Amino acid sequence: MQHLIDALRTQYAVDGLSLHAADSLLRETHPSLWMPGGQQVDLKPLVQEALDRAARAISSFVERKREEGRAFVYHLFTGGGAFSLRDRLEQR
């Protein structure tokens, strides 16, 4: 989520975006941003990249735990992002 916040700050000068607001963008079907002057910006590519980064970080964490001898047959993911990341995690 921090990646999305940083990208919005860098690319669109959006300062002070809360974690709650970023989470809302991650959950939207068609995330967008209205710029001054009425231009609508499609944020889907930024959201997709943020979700991909989160899935990679989670996969790396799980793999590290496996290497430490804590291999499990199944992994259960819960919490706010579990549904959003489901497809990406299943691919790994």
Contacts in CASP RR format, 6 or more apart in sequence:
PFRMAT RR
TARGET T0000
AUTHOR 0000-0000-0000
METHOD contacts of the structure
MODEL  1
MQHLIDALRTQYAVDGLSLHAADSLLRETHPSLWMPGGQQVDLKPLVQEA
LDRAARAISSFVERKREEGRAFVYHLFTGGGAFSLRDRLEQR
1 19 0 8 1.000
1 22 0 8 1.000
1 23 0 8 1.000
1 26 0 8 1.000
1 50 0 8 1.000
1 54 0 8 1.000
3 49 0 8 1.000
3 50 0 8 1.000
3 53 0 8 1.000
4 22 0 8 1.000
4 25 0 8 1.000
4 26 0 8 1.000
4 46 0 8 1.000
4 47 0 8 1.000
4 49 0 8 1.000
4 50 0 8 1.000
5 16 0 8 1.000
5 17 0 8 1.000
5 19 0 8 1.000
5 22 0 8 1.000
7 46 0 8 1.000
7 49 0 8 1.000
7 50 0 8 1.000
8 14 0 8 1.000
8 17 0 8 1.000
8 22 0 8 1.000
8 33 0 8 1.000
8 43 0 8 1.000
8 46 0 8 1.000
9 15 0 8 1.000
9 16 0 8 1.000
9 17 0 8 1.000
11 46 0 8 1.000
12 33 0 8 1.000
12 35 0 8 1.000
12 41 0 8 1.000
14 33 0 8 1.000
23 80 0 8 1.000
25 31 0 8 1.000
25 43 0 8 1.000
25 47 0 8 1.000
26 47 0 8 1.000
26 50 0 8 1.000
26 51 0 8 1.000
26 81 0 8 1.000
26 84 0 8 1.000
27 84 0 8 1.000
28 47 0 8 1.000
30 42 0 8 1.000
30 44 0 8 1.000
31 42 0 8 1.000
31 43 0 8 1.000
31 44 0 8 1.000
31 46 0 8 1.000
31 47 0 8 1.000
32 40 0 8 1.000
32 41 0 8 1.000
32 42 0 8 1.000
32 43 0 8 1.000
33 40 0 8 1.000
33 41 0 8 1.000
33 43 0 8 1.000
34 40 0 8 1.000
34 41 0 8 1.000
35 41 0 8 1.000
51 84 0 8 1.000
51 85 0 8 1.000
51 88 0 8 1.000
52 88 0 8 1.000
54 81 0 8 1.000
54 85 0 8 1.000
54 88 0 8 1.000
55 85 0 8 1.000
55 88 0 8 1.000
55 89 0 8 1.000
55 92 0 8 1.000
58 77 0 8 1.000
58 85 0 8 1.000
58 89 0 8 1.000
59 89 0 8 1.000
59 92 0 8 1.000
62 75 0 8 1.000
77 85 0 8 1.000
77 86 0 8 1.000
77 89 0 8 1.000
END
